[in-house]
Amino acid sequence: METLFSWLVPIAIGVVAIILLLGLFNMMRGGSPNTSQKLMRLRVLAQFIAIVVIMAAIYFMQH
């Protein structure tokens, strides 16, 4: 189980970082506001999933 979380936690954090960078690049180049809004919503969802994965990792490592 620890091996699974040792892969999932960095992947989840990496996905959040990539989405954040895509949103920043879109804003810097003056991209579509609709795209920025979609990326923001996707980032919030990815952050929620990352928090759930991290909390599950902490829970299962203690038990």
Secondary structure by P-SEA (a helix, b strand, c coil): caaaaaaaaaaaaaaaaaaaaaaaaaaaacccaaaaaaaaaaaaaaaaaaaaaaaaaaaaaac
